[in-house]
Amino acid sequence: MSNDLNKTIRVGIIGDPGHVNQSFLKSTKEINRYCTNTGNLAFRYAVTQHIASPKRYLSWDSQPSLVRENCDLLVFPAANQIDPRFDWRKQADFIEKVNLPCLIVGLGAQATDVGSELNLQEGTLRWLKSVAERCQCIGVRGEYTADVLAKIGIKNIVVTGCPSNFINPNPGLGSIIEKKLGSTPRSIVVTDGAGRERLKRVEQKLIDWMCLYKGNYICQSPINMVALARKRFDEIPSNWLKRFHKYLLPRLSYEEFIVFVKQHFYVFFDAGAWLEFLSSIDLSLGTRLHGNMLAIQSSTPGICICHDSRTQELCNTTLIPHVSVNDFLAARNIEELVDYTSFEGDTFDRNRAKLAVEYKNTLIRNGVEINLNLNVLANAKEKQERKNTSERSKLTSVFNY
């Protein structure tokens, strides 16, 4: 990167700006090519909002020579790319051919449990090392991911959590969420679990609660779930649709199930519209981290049911409301679930401000200009520290007197 401090950094962001352009004109298969999980819109939207520098949006298929010509820094809003199931050879090739400074935030490891050993594929290992060589530091989701990277020799790491945690600039957001958690909800949304057999009991209980509150079911992935929420039944294999009916709501007839889907299933292809919708709801709950994170950023309580390392690590790092699968299944009603939920508003606010400082500094170190809202949130920690110092000084003066 240029040492010219007056130079405006041109940022190339890999991914979309938090919305799928003209989604209504696209088939679900077309959308799925570059947005396999709509939850990813949350952190892409966040990064887009936080970076004030000139920016353009790229894909892993972008022409490397054109990227070098038009960008000074590659930014990748990441997810759970550290996953043994995938080989990131193509992405490693892209990073090496472009050969620009890189900035990655929100990178996480995918495993069954926090602490699990991961045997990553060669292409993914090469991608991680290629990125690390071009990054001042990599913003990771939590200590588990930091440990996974350290074991393969990558040490330039900082824990920032997920950028989606910093969408709402209100430094007192946690206190608002805590107060609302103490109220009986009248409207709820459920974040879907993608029809995984191991979560069948969780899914069926969530749908029962959703029916009790006449709520809505928000889908994120995989492709058939998204097509279902769009009511694009012609895009869904009939055998999958029948299996999912038996999986989720076997008490309904098939015809009743289709009517239920038409009435209650939703999907969003714009993070801003998603936030607006959630701001009118009293409670969000389910197994999807980003669906619940967006609820929190809209000042609506969101309770994440932790079921793997990815959800557990981000809940541990961000301190958003969360419960274990066992606690959720044990809760007889939403009031009991709230009692099981781990959340303290003041602690959340202090922790979020601390993470925001790390995230802000990670952007600034790369020459990125940041927007005012992120500054407001990050500065909350500095203001609190000045207040604490002032109060300690007053106490010291009193005792010395």
C-alpha positions as CSV (number, residue, x, y, z in Angstrom):
1,M,0.0,0.0,0.0
2,S,1.2,3.5,-0.8
3,N,2.8,5.4,2.1
4,D,1.2,8.7,0.8
5,L,-1.1,9.5,3.7
6,N,-3.0,12.0,1.6
7,K,-3.9,9.4,-1.0
8,T,-7.6,8.4,-1.1
9,I,-7.8,4.6,-0.9
10,R,-10.0,3.0,-3.5
11,V,-11.7,0.0,-2.0
12,G,-12.8,-3.1,-3.8
13,I,-15.3,-5.0,-1.7
14,I,-15.8,-8.7,-2.6
15,G,-19.5,-9.3,-2.5
16,D,-22.7,-7.3,-2.7
17,P,-23.6,-4.0,-0.8
18,G,-26.2,-5.8,1.3
19,H,-28.9,-6.3,-1.3
20,V,-29.6,-8.3,-4.3
21,N,-30.3,-6.0,-7.2
22,Q,-33.7,-6.6,-8.9
23,S,-34.2,-9.9,-7.1
24,F,-37.8,-10.0,-8.4
25,L,-36.5,-10.5,-11.9
26,K,-34.2,-13.4,-10.9
27,S,-34.8,-17.1,-10.4
28,T,-33.8,-18.4,-7.0
29,K,-31.0,-20.4,-8.8
30,E,-29.6,-17.2,-10.2
31,I,-29.7,-15.5,-6.8
32,N,-28.1,-18.5,-5.1
33,R,-25.0,-18.3,-7.4
34,Y,-23.7,-15.3,-5.4
35,C,-25.9,-15.2,-2.3
36,T,-26.1,-18.7,-0.9
37,N,-27.4,-17.4,2.4
38,T,-29.3,-14.2,2.8
39,G,-27.9,-13.8,6.3
40,N,-24.6,-12.8,4.6
41,L,-26.4,-9.6,3.5
42,A,-26.2,-8.5,7.1
43,F,-22.4,-8.1,7.4
44,R,-22.0,-7.0,3.8
45,Y,-24.5,-4.2,4.4
46,A,-22.6,-3.3,7.6
47,V,-19.2,-3.1,5.9
48,T,-20.8,-1.0,3.1
49,Q,-22.2,1.4,5.6
50,H,-19.0,1.6,7.7
51,I,-16.6,2.3,4.8
52,A,-16.8,5.9,3.6
53,S,-13.9,5.5,1.1
54,P,-14.7,5.3,-2.7
55,K,-15.7,1.7,-3.2
56,R,-16.8,-0.7,-5.9
57,Y,-18.1,-4.3,-5.7
58,L,-16.3,-7.3,-7.0
59,S,-16.6,-11.1,-7.2
60,W,-14.1,-13.9,-7.1
61,D,-14.6,-14.0,-10.9
62,S,-13.5,-10.4,-11.5
63,Q,-10.6,-9.8,-13.9
64,P,-7.5,-9.4,-11.7
65,S,-5.8,-6.8,-14.0
66,L,-9.0,-4.6,-13.9
67,V,-9.1,-5.0,-10.1
68,R,-5.4,-3.8,-9.8
69,E,-6.1,-0.9,-12.1
70,N,-9.2,0.3,-10.2
71,C,-8.5,-0.6,-6.5
72,D,-5.8,-0.1,-3.9
73,L,-7.3,-2.4,-1.2
74,L,-9.3,-5.6,-1.3
75,V,-11.9,-5.9,1.4
76,F,-13.7,-9.2,2.1
77,P,-16.6,-9.2,4.6
78,A,-16.2,-12.9,5.6
79,A,-18.2,-15.6,7.2
80,N,-17.4,-19.2,8.1
81,Q,-14.9,-19.8,5.3
82,I,-12.6,-21.8,7.6
83,D,-14.6,-25.0,6.9
84,P,-13.1,-28.5,6.2
85,R,-15.9,-29.2,3.7
86,F,-14.8,-26.5,1.2
87,D,-11.7,-26.0,-0.9
88,W,-10.9,-22.3,-1.5
89,R,-8.3,-22.9,-4.3
90,K,-10.1,-20.6,-6.7
91,Q,-10.1,-17.8,-4.2
92,A,-6.4,-18.3,-3.4
93,D,-5.6,-18.0,-7.1
94,F,-7.6,-14.7,-7.2
95,I,-5.8,-13.2,-4.2
96,E,-2.4,-14.2,-5.6
97,K,-3.1,-12.8,-9.1
98,V,-4.6,-9.5,-7.9
99,N,-1.7,-9.2,-5.3
100,L,-3.1,-6.1,-3.5
101,P,-3.2,-5.4,0.2
102,C,-6.2,-7.1,1.8
103,L,-8.5,-6.5,4.7
104,I,-10.7,-9.3,6.0
105,V,-13.3,-8.9,8.8
106,G,-15.7,-11.3,10.4
107,L,-13.8,-14.5,9.5
108,G,-14.9,-17.6,11.3
109,A,-14.4,-21.3,11.7
110,Q,-17.1,-23.9,11.1
111,A,-17.2,-27.0,13.3
112,T,-19.7,-29.0,15.4
113,D,-18.3,-27.6,18.7
114,V,-16.0,-24.8,19.8
115,G,-12.6,-26.4,20.4
116,S,-12.9,-29.0,17.6
117,E,-9.8,-29.7,15.6
118,L,-10.2,-28.8,11.9
119,N,-8.4,-30.5,9.0
120,L,-8.6,-27.9,6.3
121,Q,-8.2,-28.6,2.6
122,E,-5.1,-27.5,0.8
123,G,-6.8,-24.8,-1.2
124,T,-8.3,-23.2,1.9
125,L,-4.9,-23.3,3.7
126,R,-3.3,-21.6,0.7
127,W,-6.1,-19.0,0.6
128,L,-5.7,-18.2,4.3
129,K,-1.9,-17.9,4.1
130,S,-2.1,-15.8,0.9
131,V,-4.5,-13.4,2.6
132,A,-2.5,-13.3,5.8
133,E,0.6,-12.3,3.8
134,R,-1.3,-9.3,2.4
135,C,-3.2,-8.3,5.6
136,Q,-2.0,-6.1,8.4
137,C,-4.4,-8.0,10.5
138,I,-7.3,-10.3,10.0
139,G,-10.5,-9.5,11.9
140,V,-11.9,-12.8,13.3
141,R,-15.2,-13.7,15.0
142,G,-13.7,-15.0,18.2
143,E,-11.0,-16.8,20.2
144,Y,-11.8,-20.2,18.7
145,T,-11.1,-18.9,15.1
146,A,-8.0,-17.1,16.4
147,D,-6.7,-20.4,17.8
148,V,-7.5,-22.3,14.6
149,L,-5.5,-19.8,12.6
150,A,-2.6,-19.7,15.1
151,K,-2.2,-23.4,14.8
152,I,-1.5,-23.0,11.0
153,G,1.0,-20.2,11.7
154,I,-1.2,-17.2,11.2
155,K,-0.7,-14.7,14.0
156,N,-1.7,-11.3,12.6
157,I,-5.2,-11.6,14.1
158,V,-7.6,-9.3,16.0
159,V,-11.0,-10.4,17.5
160,T,-13.6,-8.0,16.1
161,G,-16.7,-10.3,16.1
162,C,-19.0,-9.6,13.2
163,P,-19.4,-6.1,11.5
164,S,-23.2,-6.6,11.6
165,N,-22.9,-6.0,15.4
166,F,-22.1,-2.4,14.7
167,I,-25.0,-1.4,12.4
168,N,-26.9,0.4,15.1
169,P,-24.8,3.4,16.4
170,N,-26.7,3.7,19.7
171,P,-24.2,3.1,22.5
172,G,-27.1,2.1,24.8
173,L,-28.6,-0.5,22.5
174,G,-28.1,-3.3,25.0
175,S,-30.1,-1.5,27.7
176,I,-33.0,-1.1,25.2
177,I,-32.9,-4.8,24.4
178,E,-32.8,-5.9,28.0
179,K,-35.8,-3.7,28.8
180,K,-37.8,-5.2,25.9
181,L,-36.8,-8.7,26.8
182,G,-38.6,-8.2,30.1
183,S,-41.9,-7.4,28.3
184,T,-44.4,-10.1,27.1
185,P,-44.1,-10.2,23.3
186,R,-47.2,-9.8,21.1
187,S,-45.5,-10.5,17.8
188,I,-42.6,-12.8,17.0
189,V,-40.5,-14.0,14.0
190,V,-38.7,-17.3,13.8
191,T,-35.4,-17.6,11.9
192,D,-35.3,-20.9,10.0
193,G,-32.9,-23.8,10.6
194,A,-32.8,-25.0,7.0
195,G,-34.5,-28.4,7.7
196,R,-31.6,-30.1,9.4
197,E,-32.7,-33.5,10.9
198,R,-30.7,-32.9,14.1
199,L,-32.7,-29.7,14.7
200,K,-36.1,-31.3,14.0
201,R,-37.4,-31.0,17.5
202,V,-36.2,-27.4,17.7
203,E,-37.8,-26.5,14.4
204,Q,-41.1,-28.0,15.3
205,K,-41.2,-26.3,18.6
206,L,-40.3,-22.9,17.0
207,I,-43.1,-23.3,14.5
208,D,-45.6,-24.2,17.3
209,W,-44.7,-21.0,19.1
210,M,-44.8,-19.0,15.9
211,C,-48.4,-20.3,15.3
212,L,-49.3,-19.4,18.9
213,Y,-48.3,-15.8,18.3
214,K,-49.4,-15.7,14.6
215,G,-45.9,-14.8,13.7
216,N,-43.7,-15.2,10.6
217,Y,-41.0,-17.6,9.5
218,I,-37.9,-15.9,7.9
219,C,-35.9,-18.1,5.6
220,Q,-32.2,-17.6,4.7
221,S,-30.9,-20.8,3.0
222,P,-30.5,-23.3,1.4
223,I,-31.9,-22.7,-2.1
224,N,-35.1,-24.7,-1.7
225,M,-36.0,-22.8,1.5
226,V,-35.5,-19.5,-0.2
227,A,-37.6,-20.6,-3.2
228,L,-40.3,-21.7,-0.7
229,A,-40.3,-18.3,1.0
230,R,-40.6,-16.7,-2.4
231,K,-43.6,-18.9,-3.2
232,R,-41.8,-20.1,-6.3
233,F,-43.1,-23.6,-6.0
234,D,-42.2,-24.4,-9.6
235,E,-38.5,-24.0,-8.6
236,I,-38.7,-26.6,-5.9
237,P,-38.4,-30.4,-6.4
238,S,-41.8,-31.9,-5.4
239,N,-40.2,-34.7,-3.3
240,W,-38.2,-32.1,-1.3
241,L,-41.4,-30.1,-0.6
242,K,-43.3,-33.1,0.6
243,R,-40.4,-34.2,2.9
244,F,-40.2,-30.7,4.3
245,H,-43.9,-30.6,5.0
246,K,-43.6,-33.8,7.0
247,Y,-40.5,-32.5,8.7
248,L,-41.9,-29.2,9.9
249,L,-45.7,-29.4,10.1
250,P,-46.9,-33.0,9.8
251,R,-50.2,-32.2,11.6
252,L,-51.3,-30.2,8.6
253,S,-52.5,-31.7,5.3
254,Y,-50.2,-30.9,2.3
255,E,-52.8,-28.4,1.0
256,E,-53.0,-26.7,4.4
257,F,-49.2,-26.6,4.6
258,I,-49.0,-24.8,1.2
259,V,-51.5,-22.2,2.5
260,F,-49.5,-21.8,5.7
261,V,-46.3,-21.2,3.7
262,K,-48.0,-18.5,1.6
263,Q,-49.3,-16.7,4.7
264,H,-46.2,-16.9,7.0
265,F,-42.9,-17.5,5.1
266,Y,-40.8,-14.6,4.1
267,V,-37.3,-13.9,2.7
268,F,-35.4,-10.6,2.3
269,F,-32.9,-9.7,-0.3
270,D,-32.2,-6.2,1.1
271,A,-30.7,-5.9,4.6
272,G,-32.2,-2.4,5.0
273,A,-35.7,-3.7,4.3
274,W,-35.1,-6.6,6.6
275,L,-34.1,-4.2,9.4
276,E,-37.2,-2.1,8.8
277,F,-39.5,-5.2,9.0
278,L,-37.8,-6.4,12.2
279,S,-38.1,-3.0,13.9
280,S,-41.9,-3.6,14.1
281,I,-41.6,-7.0,15.8
282,D,-41.4,-7.7,19.5
283,L,-39.1,-10.7,19.5
284,S,-37.0,-12.8,17.1
285,L,-35.7,-16.3,17.9
286,G,-34.2,-19.3,16.2
287,T,-31.0,-20.9,15.1
288,R,-29.9,-18.3,12.6
289,L,-27.2,-15.9,14.0
290,H,-27.6,-13.1,11.5
291,G,-31.4,-13.2,11.4
292,N,-31.3,-12.5,15.2
293,M,-28.4,-10.1,15.0
294,L,-30.4,-7.9,12.5
295,A,-33.3,-8.0,14.9
296,I,-31.0,-6.6,17.7
297,Q,-29.6,-4.0,15.4
298,S,-33.2,-2.9,14.7
299,S,-33.7,-2.6,18.5
300,T,-35.8,-5.7,18.7
301,P,-34.7,-8.6,21.0
302,G,-33.3,-11.5,19.1
303,I,-32.5,-14.8,20.9
304,C,-30.1,-17.2,19.1
305,I,-30.3,-20.9,19.8
306,C,-26.7,-22.0,19.7
307,H,-26.2,-25.3,17.8
308,D,-22.6,-25.3,16.5
309,S,-19.2,-23.6,16.8
310,R,-20.2,-20.8,14.5
311,T,-23.2,-19.6,16.4
312,Q,-21.6,-20.3,19.8
313,E,-18.4,-18.4,19.1
314,L,-20.2,-15.3,17.8
315,C,-22.6,-15.3,20.8
316,N,-19.6,-15.7,23.1
317,T,-17.8,-12.8,21.4
318,T,-20.8,-10.4,20.9
319,L,-22.8,-11.4,24.1
320,I,-26.1,-11.1,22.2
321,P,-29.0,-13.0,23.9
322,H,-28.6,-16.7,23.4
323,V,-29.6,-20.1,24.8
324,S,-28.4,-23.7,24.3
325,V,-30.5,-26.2,22.3
326,N,-31.2,-28.1,25.6
327,D,-32.4,-25.0,27.4
328,F,-34.7,-24.0,24.5
329,L,-36.2,-27.5,24.4
330,A,-36.7,-27.3,28.2
331,A,-38.5,-24.0,28.2
332,R,-42.3,-24.4,28.4
333,N,-43.0,-20.9,27.0
334,I,-41.3,-17.7,25.9
335,E,-41.2,-16.3,29.4
336,E,-39.2,-19.3,30.6
337,L,-37.0,-19.0,27.5
338,V,-36.2,-15.4,28.4
339,D,-35.3,-16.6,32.0
340,Y,-32.8,-19.1,30.5
341,T,-31.3,-16.4,28.2
342,S,-27.8,-15.1,28.9
343,F,-28.0,-11.3,28.5
344,E,-27.0,-8.2,30.5
345,G,-27.6,-4.9,28.7
346,D,-24.8,-2.9,30.3
347,T,-22.3,-5.7,29.8
348,F,-23.3,-6.0,26.1
349,D,-23.0,-2.3,25.6
350,R,-19.5,-2.1,27.1
351,N,-18.4,-5.2,25.1
352,R,-19.8,-3.9,21.9
353,A,-18.0,-0.5,22.3
354,K,-14.8,-2.4,22.9
355,L,-15.2,-4.5,19.8
356,A,-16.2,-1.5,17.8
357,V,-12.8,0.2,18.7
358,E,-10.9,-2.9,17.5
359,Y,-13.0,-3.0,14.3
360,K,-12.6,0.8,13.7
361,N,-8.8,0.6,14.2
362,T,-8.6,-2.4,11.8
363,L,-10.2,-0.3,9.1
364,I,-8.2,2.8,9.8
365,R,-4.8,0.9,9.8
366,N,-5.6,0.1,6.2
367,G,-6.2,3.7,5.2
368,V,-10.0,3.3,5.1
369,E,-12.2,6.3,5.8
370,I,-15.0,5.3,8.2
371,N,-18.5,6.8,8.6
372,L,-19.7,8.9,11.4
373,N,-22.0,6.2,13.0
374,L,-19.1,3.8,13.6
375,N,-17.2,6.6,15.1
376,V,-20.0,7.4,17.5
377,L,-20.2,3.8,18.7
378,A,-16.4,3.3,19.0
379,N,-16.0,6.6,20.8
380,A,-18.5,5.5,23.5
381,K,-15.8,3.4,25.1
382,E,-13.4,6.3,25.2
383,K,-16.0,8.5,26.7
384,Q,-16.8,5.9,29.4
385,E,-13.0,5.5,30.2
386,R,-12.7,9.3,30.6
387,K,-15.8,9.3,32.8
388,N,-14.3,6.5,35.0
389,T,-11.0,8.3,35.2
390,S,-12.7,11.5,36.3
391,E,-14.7,9.7,38.9
392,R,-11.6,8.0,40.3
393,S,-9.8,11.3,40.4
394,K,-12.7,12.8,42.4
395,L,-12.6,9.9,44.9
396,T,-8.9,10.2,45.2
397,S,-9.2,13.9,46.0
398,V,-11.8,13.3,48.6
399,F,-9.7,10.6,50.4
400,N,-6.5,12.7,50.2
401,Y,-8.4,15.6,51.7
